[in-house]
Amino acid sequence: SQPMFAIKNFSAAQTAKLRDEALKENGTKKAYFTEYESITGTQYFLNAVQNYHELIGMKANLYKCFLPQAWMFGNSTGISAFVHPDGVFDDPNGTKLRERLYPRLRFHFQFINEFKLFAEVFHHMRFSLNIYCNASGKTFDTIVNLFDASTIEQCYDESIQGAVPGIKDYKNNWNTQGHPDRVVQVGIKELTIFANLFDGKDNWKQARLPVLHAKQLLDVLTCFVAQEKTVEKYGNDLYSSQMWNETHAQNDGTILRDVRFPETMLNTIYSGPHISVANPLYKTSRRICRVNSDFDSIDLSVVSEDYIQRCNYSPGCELNKYLSQIPTTPWGEKYHTNYRVIARKMLNLGAERTLVSALVPPDSTHTNGLIGFTFKDKSFLVLAAALFESIPYDFFIKVMGKTNLYDDNAGKLPIINSKYKDPLSVRALMLNCLTNYYSSLWSLQFDNNYKEERWSKYDPRLHPECFTSLTSEWTWDTPLRTDYERRQALVEIDVLTAMALGMTLEQLKTIYRIQFHVLHSYEEDTWYDRNGRIVFTNNRGLTNVGFSRPEWNEIKDVKSGTFTRTVIDDTMPGRPVERTIEYVAPFDRCDREQDYEAAWAFFEEK
């Protein structure tokens, strides 16, 4: 009787008020409660242990109920097939169901809905075609990242040879090409690896199923299994928080929507788009900031030593009340008084990077679009920052298949305390410590061994003094500020992390080639000038960086000369200013796999 409920996005308070008014109409109350009784009765029936004991602990969902029904109705060799969401394979509460499911499972074909096989479903939605048999089996086949059913048949064609195709092809299209190595056969051995890795247990019967694009990636997972200590094993020496719930904290007056430059770190409240991999100053909110695209990239070469980017929120209440609502760590310090690794909570499995994290200074806070981690031992904090910023750790999060970062999946990441600690830590510090708000962390963590570090390849844009001139005192010149240097430091973190995990060079290149198709496409069309500045990039995240495509096409082949670009810069406090940016030819791009090879040889010899 009230169609506005269906077409208007009412707040909870508005809905409650309008509902009370609507229920006063003749017949509406009776119809409302009849529907309520029906829905509630169905919900209790589906949740009843005596009806569906295999689903104990899981949220009621109609498709899950069909599985035990099919197994019950079929005879001892009965076969059933379902297209259903993939949640049953990674739900932490789905242990009992998986224990009954795995012996019956024969084929698990996971699709991503990019080709709109189901038109009414979101295009990033993951679902799977699953074939079950009531006769108990010892193994099942899994193929993931499917976009078209024709790929399945190709994956069983043994005549197909060559390298395993990635998620996207060389033209940046979703890859529908099959390959026999994409068929991952899963038995007790593989399930035991998954159980140890994702649950810290040997109970293979209930293991969660990762998203493995090729069977070669199984060996990479064994490198993670071999590590002794994970994030969650730090117990009370680790604390994590999502801080301010963006909706609730505004409603109760804790935070205020107030787009401006904070005066101090205590007024700084980070949102997800503000950070990127190893970069706490990735973007600043625009003066008018309504959607995720209303952010501008920050030029790290022009920021002041006390710069803080424009934020969307500020404290909305009296200071003592604000501070009283901040949680306390197990070691007795307020969460916000610590340096922290913060990471975007929403995990985009198909993006350039999935695990996106950076170090942030004390006194700042953040919204629940981010999750933060702090360690009692700050040396572990810095090492964790480095590891979280690496492609091997990003790969680990990708294969878990979760769309949000929580203690459950982040807690499974290992912390490696080894001979690679110093070279990893110094690079993480030089990438993250961009302002004097990090000076105490820098001084506390500084080690004279940092001065002995060197770049793994020669290039005039990679200055040796970046390392040799380091002292225990932070200065504006301490961090890496050019695009080229920062990229190289991340490449070296990838290699050092892979070595520390016991991976091979080929395994590192394989996970990059297969799992990081967007990053690969960006690397192929990102160009640098002689000073290490990006002159052109197809990276959608780097707004207002470099020339536009038509401008770039006019200058990309020149061998010498200086080219300028004038921009209106509104990323700094005060009024927008006109800035002229210089680019020095010739221009070139990088090959990440070649750089991996060079860095691997360098660190292996060292």
C-alpha positions in Angstrom: 0.0 0.0 0.0 3.1 2.2 0.3 5.2 1.9 -2.9 7.6 4.6 -1.6 9.1 2.0 0.8 10.4 0.2 -2.3 11.7 3.1 -4.3 13.0 5.5 -1.7 16.2 5.0 0.3 14.7 6.0 3.6 16.8 6.1 6.8 16.0 3.7 9.6 14.3 6.5 11.5 12.2 7.5 8.5 11.2 3.9 7.8 10.1 3.4 11.5 7.9 6.5 11.4 6.3 5.7 8.0 5.8 2.1 9.0 3.8 3.1 12.1 1.6 5.3 9.9 1.2 2.7 7.2 0.1 0.0 9.8 -2.8 2.2 10.8 -4.5 1.7 7.4 -7.2 -0.9 7.1 -5.9 -4.3 6.3 -2.3 -3.3 6.2 -1.4 -4.5 9.7 -2.9 -7.9 9.1 -1.1 -8.4 5.8 2.1 -7.2 7.4 2.0 -9.6 10.3 0.9 -12.5 8.0 4.0 -11.9 5.9 6.1 -11.6 9.0 4.8 -14.9 10.4 5.6 -16.6 7.1 9.1 -15.3 6.8 9.9 -15.9 10.4 8.5 -19.4 10.3 10.6 -20.3 7.2 13.7 -18.8 8.8 13.3 -20.9 12.0 12.6 -24.0 10.0 15.7 -23.6 7.9 17.8 -22.9 11.0 16.5 -25.9 12.9 19.3 -28.3 13.8 17.0 -31.3 13.6 16.1 -30.4 10.0 19.5 -29.4 8.7 22.1 -30.6 11.1 24.9 -30.2 8.5 24.3 -26.4 8.5 24.8 -25.9 12.2 26.5 -22.6 13.0 25.9 -21.2 9.5 23.5 -18.4 8.5 20.3 -19.7 6.9 20.4 -19.6 3.2 18.0 -21.6 1.0 20.6 -22.9 -1.5 22.6 -24.5 1.3 19.5 -26.5 2.3 19.2 -28.1 -1.1 22.6 -29.8 -0.8 21.8 -32.2 2.1 18.3 -32.7 0.6 19.8 -33.9 -2.7 22.3 -36.2 -1.0 19.5 -37.7 1.1 17.1 -38.3 -1.8 19.6 -39.8 -4.1 20.7 -43.4 -4.0 24.2 -44.6 -3.0 25.6 -43.6 -6.4 23.3 -40.7 -7.1 24.7 -37.6 -8.9 23.5 -34.1 -8.3 24.6 -30.8 -9.8 24.1 -27.3 -8.5 25.0 -23.7 -9.5 25.4 -21.9 -6.2 27.4 -19.2 -4.5 30.9 -20.1 -3.4 30.5 -19.2 0.3 30.2 -22.8 1.5 33.9 -23.4 0.6 35.4 -20.6 2.7 32.8 -19.9 5.4 34.6 -20.2 8.8 31.4 -21.6 10.2 30.8 -24.1 7.4 33.1 -26.9 8.8 30.3 -29.5 9.3 28.9 -28.9 5.8 32.4 -29.2 4.2 33.0 -32.4 6.0 30.0 -34.0 4.3 30.5 -32.1 1.0 34.1 -32.9 0.1 33.7 -36.7 -0.1 30.8 -36.2 -2.5 32.3 -33.3 -4.6 33.7 -34.4 -8.0 34.0 -31.0 -9.9 34.1 -27.4 -8.6 34.1 -24.9 -11.5 34.1 -21.3 -10.1 32.9 -18.5 -12.3 33.1 -14.7 -12.2 30.0 -13.0 -13.7 31.9 -10.5 -15.9 30.2 -11.8 -19.0 26.8 -11.6 -17.4 26.0 -15.3 -17.6 23.4 -14.3 -15.0 22.2 -10.9 -16.1 20.5 -9.9 -12.9 23.6 -10.6 -10.8 26.4 -8.2 -10.0 29.3 -8.6 -12.6 31.9 -9.2 -9.9 29.8 -12.0 -8.3 31.5 -15.3 -7.9 29.5 -18.5 -8.2 30.3 -22.1 -9.0 29.0 -25.1 -10.9 29.4 -28.1 -8.6 29.0 -31.8 -9.4 28.3 -34.2 -6.4 28.1 -38.0 -6.2 26.8 -39.8 -3.2 29.5 -42.5 -3.6 32.4 -41.4 -1.5 35.5 -40.2 -3.5 39.1 -39.4 -2.7 39.7 -36.3 -4.9 37.9 -33.6 -6.8 38.9 -31.2 -9.6 38.7 -27.4 -9.1 39.0 -24.8 -11.8 38.6 -21.1 -10.8 38.4 -17.7 -12.5 36.2 -19.0 -15.3 34.2 -16.5 -17.4 32.8 -18.8 -20.0 31.7 -22.5 -19.9 33.8 -23.3 -23.0 37.0 -22.8 -21.0 36.2 -26.0 -18.9 36.4 -28.2 -22.0 39.8 -26.7 -23.0 41.2 -27.3 -19.6 40.7 -31.0 -20.2 42.4 -30.9 -23.6 45.9 -32.3 -23.0 47.1 -31.1 -26.4 47.2 -27.5 -25.2 50.7 -26.6 -24.2 52.7 -23.5 -23.2 52.5 -21.1 -20.3 49.3 -21.0 -18.2 47.2 -18.0 -19.3 46.4 -15.4 -16.6 43.1 -14.0 -15.6 43.4 -11.4 -18.5 45.0 -11.8 -21.9 47.6 -9.6 -23.5 44.9 -7.2 -24.8 43.6 -6.8 -21.2 40.4 -8.8 -21.9 39.0 -11.4 -19.6 40.7 -14.7 -20.5 38.6 -17.5 -21.7 41.5 -19.7 -22.8 41.8 -23.0 -21.1 44.9 -24.9 -20.1 45.4 -28.4 -18.5 47.5 -26.8 -15.6 44.4 -24.9 -14.5 42.8 -28.1 -13.3 43.8 -28.4 -9.7 43.2 -31.9 -8.3 42.4 -31.7 -4.6 42.8 -34.7 -2.2 43.8 -35.3 1.4 47.3 -33.9 0.9 46.1 -30.6 -0.6 43.2 -30.2 1.9 45.8 -30.7 4.7 47.9 -27.9 3.3 44.8 -25.6 3.2 43.7 -26.6 6.7 47.2 -25.8 8.1 47.4 -22.6 6.2 43.9 -21.0 6.7 42.8 -22.6 10.0 46.1 -23.6 11.7 44.8 -27.1 12.1 45.3 -30.6 10.5 41.6 -31.3 10.1 41.6 -31.6 6.4 38.0 -32.8 6.3 36.8 -29.3 7.1 39.5 -27.2 5.3 38.5 -24.0 3.5 39.1 -24.0 -0.3 41.4 -21.3 -1.7 41.1 -19.8 -5.2 44.0 -21.3 -7.1 44.3 -20.3 -10.7 46.9 -23.0 -11.6 48.3 -26.1 -10.0 51.8 -24.5 -9.9 50.5 -22.2 -7.2 50.1 -25.1 -4.8 53.8 -25.2 -4.3 53.7 -21.4 -3.4 51.2 -22.1 -0.6 53.6 -24.7 0.9 56.1 -21.9 1.4 53.5 -20.1 3.6 52.7 -23.3 5.5 56.4 -23.8 6.4 56.5 -20.5 8.3 56.3 -20.8 12.1 54.7 -17.6 13.3 51.6 -15.8 11.9 50.1 -12.5 12.7 47.4 -14.0 14.9 49.9 -15.9 17.0 51.2 -12.6 18.5 48.2 -12.8 20.8 48.1 -9.9 23.2 51.2 -8.3 21.6 49.0 -7.5 18.6 45.9 -5.3 18.5 43.6 -4.6 15.5 40.6 -2.2 15.2 38.3 -0.9 12.5 37.8 2.3 14.5 34.9 4.6 13.6 31.9 3.1 12.0 31.2 5.7 9.3 27.4 5.6 9.9 27.1 5.0 13.6 29.9 7.4 14.6 28.3 10.2 12.7 24.9 9.4 14.2 26.1 9.5 17.7 28.2 12.7 17.2 31.7 11.1 17.6 32.8 12.2 14.1 31.6 14.9 11.8 31.5 15.1 8.0 33.8 18.1 7.6 36.0 18.1 4.4 39.1 20.1 5.3 42.8 20.0 6.0 43.4 18.8 9.6 45.5 21.1 11.8 47.0 18.2 13.7 47.2 14.4 13.6 44.6 14.2 16.3 42.1 15.8 13.9 43.1 13.4 11.1 40.6 10.6 10.2 41.8 8.5 7.3 39.4 7.0 4.7 40.2 4.1 2.4 41.1 6.2 -0.8 43.7 8.2 1.2 46.2 5.4 1.2 47.8 3.0 -1.3 50.5 0.4 -1.1 53.3 1.7 1.1 51.9 5.3 0.7 50.0 7.0 3.4 49.9 10.2 1.3 48.4 8.6 -1.8 45.5 11.0 -2.3 43.7 13.9 -0.7 40.0 14.5 -0.6 38.8 17.3 -3.0 37.0 20.3 -1.5 33.7 18.8 -2.6 34.1 15.1 -1.9 31.0 12.9 -2.4 32.1 9.7 -4.1 35.3 7.6 -4.2 36.5 9.3 -7.4 36.5 12.8 -5.6 40.2 12.4 -4.6 43.4 13.8 -6.2 46.8 12.2 -6.3 49.5 13.9 -4.1 52.9 14.9 -5.5 55.3 13.7 -2.9 58.1 15.8 -4.2 56.3 19.1 -3.2 54.7 18.3 0.1 56.0 20.0 3.2 57.6 18.0 6.1 54.4 18.6 8.2 51.9 18.0 5.4 48.5 16.2 6.2 46.1 15.5 3.4 42.6 16.9 3.3 40.2 14.4 5.0 36.4 13.9 5.0 35.9 13.7 8.7 37.0 15.3 11.9 36.2 14.7 15.6 32.6 15.7 16.2 32.5 16.0 20.0 34.5 17.3 23.0 38.1 16.0 23.0 37.8 13.9 26.3 34.7 12.2 25.0 36.3 11.5 21.7 39.4 10.0 23.3 37.3 8.0 25.7 35.8 6.0 22.9 39.1 5.0 21.4 39.9 1.3 22.4 42.9 0.4 24.5 45.5 -2.2 23.5 46.3 -5.2 25.7 49.5 -3.5 26.7 47.6 -0.6 28.2 48.0 2.1 25.5 45.3 3.8 23.6 45.1 2.4 20.1 45.6 5.8 18.4 48.8 6.6 20.3 50.6 3.8 18.4 52.1 3.8 14.9 49.9 1.3 12.9 49.6 -0.6 9.6 46.2 0.3 8.2 44.8 -1.6 5.2 41.7 -1.1 3.1 39.0 -3.4 4.4 37.3 -4.0 1.1 39.3 -6.5 -1.0 39.0 -6.1 -4.7 40.3 -9.4 -5.9 40.5 -8.3 -9.5 42.2 -4.9 -8.9 45.8 -3.8 -9.4 46.5 -4.7 -5.8 44.2 -6.5 -3.3 46.1 -6.0 0.0 46.5 -2.2 0.2 48.2 -1.0 3.3 50.4 1.8 4.7 51.9 3.0 8.0 50.2 5.9 9.7 51.4 8.1 12.6 50.2 8.2 16.2 47.1 10.4 17.1 45.4 9.8 13.8 42.4 7.6 13.5 40.4 6.1 10.6 36.9 5.0 9.5 35.8 1.3 9.2 36.7 1.4 5.5 40.1 0.5 6.9 41.4 -2.0 9.5 44.4 -1.2 11.6 47.1 -3.4 13.1 49.6 -2.4 15.8 52.3 -4.4 17.6 53.7 -4.0 21.0 57.1 -4.4 19.5 57.5 -1.7 16.8 60.2 -3.6 15.0 57.6 -6.3 14.2 55.2 -3.5 13.1 57.7 -2.2 10.5 58.5 -5.7 9.3 54.8 -6.4 9.0 54.4 -3.2 7.0 57.0 -4.4 4.5 55.5 -7.9 4.2 52.0 -6.6 3.8 53.2 -4.4 0.9 54.6 -7.3 -1.1 53.1 -9.2 -3.9 53.6 -12.7 -2.3 51.4 -11.5 0.7 48.9 -9.9 -1.7 48.7 -13.2 -3.5 48.0 -15.1 -0.3 45.0 -12.7 0.4 43.8 -13.1 -3.2 43.7 -16.9 -3.1 41.6 -16.9 0.1 38.9 -15.4 -2.0 37.4 -13.1 0.7 36.0 -9.7 -0.2 36.8 -8.1 3.2 40.0 -8.0 5.3 39.4 -9.1 8.9 41.5 -10.7 11.7 40.5 -14.1 10.2 42.4 -13.8 7.0 45.0 -11.1 7.9 45.8 -13.2 10.9 47.0 -16.1 8.8 49.8 -14.0 7.2 53.2 -15.0 8.6 55.8 -12.6 10.1 59.3 -13.6 9.1 62.1 -12.7 11.5 65.2 -13.5 9.5 68.3 -12.2 7.8 65.9 -10.3 5.4 64.5 -8.2 8.3 66.8 -5.1 7.9 66.6 -4.8 4.1 62.9 -5.2 4.2 62.4 -2.8 7.1 64.5 0.0 5.7 62.6 0.0 2.4 59.3 0.0 4.2 60.4 2.9 6.3 61.7 4.9 3.4 58.5 4.4 1.5 56.1 5.2 4.4 57.9 7.8 6.5 57.0 10.8 4.3 56.6 13.5 6.9 58.1 14.5 10.3 55.2 12.7 12.0 57.3 9.6 11.5 60.5 11.0 12.9 60.3 9.1 16.3 59.6 5.8 14.5 62.5 6.4 12.2 64.9 7.2 15.0 63.7 4.3 17.1 64.1 1.7 14.3 67.2 3.1 12.6 70.1 0.7 12.3 73.5 1.4 10.9 73.1 -1.6 8.6 70.6 0.5 6.7 73.5 2.5 5.3 75.0 -0.6 3.8 72.0 -1.3 1.6 72.1 -0.7 -2.2 69.8 -0.7 -5.2 69.7 -4.0 -7.0 70.2 -2.5 -10.4 72.1 0.4 -11.8 70.1 3.4 -13.2 70.9 7.1 -12.9 67.5 7.6 -11.4 68.4 5.3 -8.5 70.7 7.3 -6.3 73.1 5.3 -4.1 73.0 8.1 -1.5 69.4 7.2 -0.8 71.0 4.6 1.5 74.5 5.8 2.2 73.4 9.2 3.5 70.9 7.8 6.0 71.3 8.8 9.7 69.2 8.3 12.8 67.6 11.7 12.3 64.7 12.0 9.9 64.9 14.7 7.3 62.8 15.6 4.3 65.3 13.8 2.2 65.1 10.5 4.2 62.1 9.0 2.4 61.8 8.0 -1.3 59.9 10.6 -3.2 60.3 9.9 -6.9 57.9 7.5 -8.8 60.8 5.5 -10.1 62.6 5.0 -6.8 59.4 4.0 -5.0 58.5 1.5 -7.7 62.0 -0.1 -7.4 61.8 -0.3 -3.7 58.5 -2.2 -4.0 60.0 -4.5 -6.5 62.9 -5.3 -4.1 60.4 -5.9 -1.3 58.7 -8.4 -3.5 61.9 -10.3 -4.1 63.1 -10.1 -0.5 59.8 -11.4 0.8 59.7 -14.2 -1.7 63.3 -15.2 -0.7 62.4 -15.1 3.0 59.4 -17.4 2.4 61.6 -19.9 0.5 60.0 -19.3 -2.8 61.8 -19.5 -6.1 62.3 -16.7 -8.7 60.0 -18.6 -11.1 57.3 -18.9 -8.5 57.4 -15.1 -7.9 57.2 -14.5 -11.6 54.3 -17.0 -11.9 52.1 -15.4 -9.3 52.8 -11.9 -10.8 52.0 -13.2 -14.3 48.8 -15.1 -13.3 47.3 -13.1 -10.4 48.3 -9.5 -11.1 47.0 -9.0 -14.6 45.9 -5.4 -13.9 49.3 -4.4 -12.4 50.9 -6.0 -15.4 48.8 -4.0 -17.8 49.6 -0.8 -16.0 53.4 -1.6 -16.0 53.3 -2.0 -19.7 52.0 1.5 -20.3 53.5 3.5 -17.5 56.4 5.7 -18.7 59.1 7.6 -16.7 61.2 10.6 -17.6 65.0 11.0 -16.9 64.2 12.4 -13.4 62.1 9.4 -12.4 58.7 11.1 -12.7 55.8 9.4 -14.4 55.2 11.2 -17.6 52.2 9.0 -18.8 50.3 6.1 -17.3 47.1 4.2 -18.0 46.7 3.6 -14.3 43.1 4.6 -13.5 44.0 5.2 -9.9 46.6 7.9 -10.7 44.4 10.8 -11.4 46.0 14.1 -12.6 49.4 12.3 -13.0 51.3 12.8 -16.3 50.1 13.9 -19.7 46.8 12.8 -21.3 46.8 10.2 -24.0 46.7 12.6 -27.0 49.4 14.8 -25.5 51.5 11.7 -24.8 51.2 10.4 -28.3 52.8 13.6 -29.6 56.0 13.4 -27.4 56.5 9.7 -26.5 59.1 9.1 -29.2 61.3 12.1 -28.7 64.9 11.5 -27.8 65.7 14.7 -25.9 64.3 17.9 -24.6 62.2 19.2 -21.7 58.4 19.3 -21.8 56.1 21.1 -19.4 52.6 20.7 -18.1 50.7 23.3 -16.2 48.2 22.2 -13.6 45.9 23.7 -11.0 47.0 22.1 -7.8 44.4 22.0 -5.0 46.1 19.2 -2.9 47.8 21.6 -0.5 46.4 23.9 2.3 45.4 27.4 1.1 44.0 28.3 -2.3 44.6 26.3 -5.4 47.9 27.2 -7.1 49.1 26.9 -10.6 52.1 24.6 -10.9 54.4 23.9 -13.9 55.8 20.3 -14.0 58.8 19.5 -16.1 59.5 16.2 -17.8 62.9 15.4 -19.3 63.2 13.1 -22.4 63.9 10.3 -23.4 61.1 8.3 -21.7 61.0 4.6 -20.9 59.0 2.0 -19.1 59.9 -0.9 -16.8 59.7 -4.6 -17.1 58.8 -6.1 -13.7 59.9 -9.6 -14.5 63.3 -8.4 -15.7 63.6 -6.3 -12.6 62.7 -9.4 -10.5 65.5 -11.3 -12.2 68.1 -8.6 -11.6 67.0 -8.1 -8.0 67.0 -11.9 -7.3 70.6 -12.2 -8.7 71.7 -9.2 -6.7 70.3 -10.3 -3.3 71.3 -14.0 -3.9 74.9 -13.0 -4.4 74.7 -10.6 -1.5 
